[in-house]
Amino acid sequence: MNEIPALEEPAIIFAEKCDRGILRQENNDSVLHLRIPLGDLMVVADGVGGYIGRSTASQMVVESFREHLAALPSDYPADKALQEAAKFTNAKLLMTPREPGMPNVRMGSTVVVALLQESAEGPHAWVGHIGDSRAYLVRVGRLHRLTTDHSAVQSLLSRNLISPQEAENHPDISMLTRSLGRLPEVEIDIEKHPLAIGDTLLLCSDGLWGFVPEHEIEKATAGPTLDAAAQNLIDLALAAGGHDNISIEIARLIPPPAPPRRAGLPPWFKWIVTLFLLAIAGLCVLAYYIL
């Protein structure tokens, strides 16, 4: 876990976990946290099911976002940077199968990404996503979902054609309507969210939210430490069957460290010095009269 010290700004602590799960033979998820000029970059990518090269796809997504965003200056517009990174990454995924030594198959992935920044208005996060990897914000103990899945089931939910209960067991629950590496053009949804001390930002793949109810995710993020909270989430997904890879990036804003206190002299020491000086003065007066 990394901590970024700040005196006038909130400090941010981070944790990440990535587990293959119980049933999967391969981990098709990839995660990243990196401090770059634009801020703190967090990425979770999940290789799209059904295609050869899913783990390669998620690794490429994480690396391509890092490559593009890390090269930009600190004052580059964050929303534009994320749009360009998505376009850059999508093009790489589409071109890779044509390279020598790569299987001639489609490679796809979801992505959820966050850029944590500090400005005159305070700390905030730019959150972008494609597919069904999600971002959540926990504030004052309450879980809020920040992203809307690009999936067939979410489309039905948004049009009130099915209920949340029906969505849980819908036959098209894994069908995505948008992903990287699928079409020549891809749109990334981007939103800016203000942050406050005490907030916890969670990015995760569907291996977590698809098997762990949101009220349990809410409680698990309140672990005594951020590493403990991340492990709690992994354990919940494994206890639910571990049917999928589980990936987590999590950040929490904490109060800035207090400035070091100067070691002052104890109060009794001042009294001793005062009495000593008075004694010296008394001896000088006495010596004057004697002499």
N, C-alpha and C positions, 0 to 999 in steps of 0.2 A: 504494500500500500504506500502510495506517495503522498507527501504533504507539501503544499506550496505555501511557504510562509508569507504573511502579509501583515503589515502593521496598521495601515489605515484602511485596508480593505478586508472583507471576510476571508478567512483561510478556506481552502477547498481540499478535502481528502477524497481519495479514490480507492476503489477496489474492483476487481474483475474475477470472474469465474467462468470456466468453459468445461463442460462435462459431456462425455460421449453418450451418457445414458446407459440403461441396462440392455436394451434390445438392439441398438444400432451397432454395427461392426466398425463403422467409420464415423469420425466427427466431421460433419459438413459445415459446421459453424466456424467463424473466425471473429476475434475481438481485438480492439486496439484502444489504448489511451496514450496520448502523446502531447507534450507541451510544444506548441508551435508559435510562430509570431502572431498568428490570428487569435490565439487563446489556447484553451485546453480542448483537444480533439478527442471525442469518444465515438467509436464505431462498433456496431454489431452487424454482421452479415451472415445470412443463412442460405446455403446453396439450395437451389430449387430442386425439389424431388423429381425423380423420373429421368434425369439426364446423367450421362456419364460425366465425370469431372466436376461434381458438385462441390467437393472440398477445394478443388483448384479454383473454382469460380468464386467462392467466398473469400479465399485468400487473396485473389486478384482484386476483389472489390476493396478490401481493407487496404491493401498496398497502393492501389490506384488513387483512392481518396487521400491517403497520406502523401503520396508523391505530388499530387496537384496542389493540395492545400498548404503543405509545408513550405512550398516555394513562393508563396504570396506574402507581401509585406503586411505589417500589422494594421495598416489603415485601409486595406482592401475591403470593399463591401462584402459582408459575410453571406448575404443571400445570393449575391452574384457568384461568389466563390463556390457555394454549394451546388448551384445550378451547373456551373462549368465542370465541377468535379464529377457530377452525375453523368453529364454528356461524355466526358473524357473516359470514364470507367465503362460506360455502356459500349462505346466504340471499341475499346480494347477487348471486351468479352466477345463481341461479334466477330472480330478479326482473328482471335487466337486460334480457333479450330482450323484456320487456313494455313497456319504456320507449320513448317516441317516438324514431324515428330508428334504432332498433336492429333488426337482422334477427330475425325470429321463429324462432330456432333455439336449440338447446341449446348452452351453452358449458361446457366442463369443463376441469379441470386437476388434475395431481398437485401435491403440495407436500412438501418436507422442510424442517424448520425447526429451528434450534438457538438456545437461550438460554444464553450463557456467563455464569456468575455466580461470585462469590467469597463464601464463608461461613466460619464458625469451623472447619468441617470441612475447608476447603480449596477449591480451584477445582473446578467441575463444570459439566456441560452437560446441560440438559434438551433432549432430542431428540424431535421429533414428526414423524409422516409419514402421508400418505394417498396411496396409489398405488404407483408403482414408482421414484420418485426416491429415492436412497439416501443414507445417512450411513455413513461409515467412520471408524475410529480407527486411526491408525498409532502404535504404541508399541514402542519399542526395535527399530525396523525391521520390525515385523510388522504386517500389515494385518488388521483385525478388522471385519467388517460389523456395524453396530449396528441395522439395520432389516431387516424381512422384507417382501418385496414383497406388495402386494395385487393378485395377478394369478392368472389361471387356471393358468399353468404352475407358479407357486410352490405353489399348492394341490395340484397333482399331485405335486410334489416332496416336499412335507411329508407326504403319505400314502404315499410310496415307490411310487407308481404309474409313475413314469418315472425314468430316471437323469439325472444332470447333463448327460451327453453328449446324451441325447435331448432335453433341455430346450433346448439351444442352437439346434436347428433345428425346434422344435415349431411347427406351424401357428398355434397360439393364443398365440404368444410375446408379442404386443402387446395381448392382451385383459386389461383390468383388471377386478378384482372390486370395487374401491372407488375413487372419485375425487370431487373437489369438483364441485358443479354437476350431479350425477347424480340424487340423491334428496333429498327434503325433510330427511332426517336423515342425518348422516354421523358416523362415529366416527374419531377420530384416535388412533393408537397413540403413547403417550408413555412415555419411560424417562429416568431420571436416571443419568448416567455420571460418576464421579469422574475428574478430570484431573490430570496431573502434568507437571512441567517436561520438555520434550522431546516431549510428545504433539503429534500433528497431527490435526486434525479436518477431514474432507473431506465436503462435501455436493455431490451431483452428479445430473444427469439421466441418463436411460438412453442418451443419446447418447455417454456415456463408457463406463459399465460394460457396455453392450450390445455393444460392439465391441472393447474392450480387456480382455484377461484380467486377473484380479485380481492375479496375481503381477507383471505389468507395471505396474499401478497402484501396487503396493507399492514397486517400485524407483523409479518416477518421482517419488514424493513426497519423495525424499531429495535434491532439487536443492540447489545451494549457497545459494540464497535461496528464499523462499516464492514470489516472482513467477516464478522459474525453474521451480520445481516445478509451478506451475499451467500454465505454458506447455508444459512437457514433456507434461502430461496432454492438453492440447489437440492437440499435435502427434501424439501416439500415435493419438488418435481420427481425426484427419485422414488419417494414414498408413494406417489400417485401412479407408479408403474415404470417411469423412466423410458417411455416409449419413443422419445425423440432426443436429439442433442439439445443441451440446455446451455445458453450463453447469456452472460450478464455483464454489463458495465454499469457501475453505480458511483455517484458522486454526492457529497454532502457539504453544505456550507456551514461552517462553524465560526464562532466569534474569533476575531483576530487575537493573536497571543498578546497578553498584557506586557507592556514595556517593563524591562527589568528595574526593580527597585534599588535605589542606592542604599548601600549598607550604612546606616547612620549610627552615631555614638549612642550608647544607652543613656537614658536620662540621669541615672545616678552618677555617671562619670562627670557630667557638668557640675553637679553639686560638690564633688570631690575637688575639682579644679578651683571652684569658687572659694571653698574653705581653705584650700592650700594658699591661694593668693591673699586671702584675708590674714592668714597666719603670718605670711611673709611680711605683709604690711605692718602687722602688730609688732613683729620682732624689730622691724626697722625703726618704728616709733620708740620702742623701749630702748633700743641701743642709742638713739639720739639723746634721750634724757640721761642715761647712765653716763655717757661720755661727756 
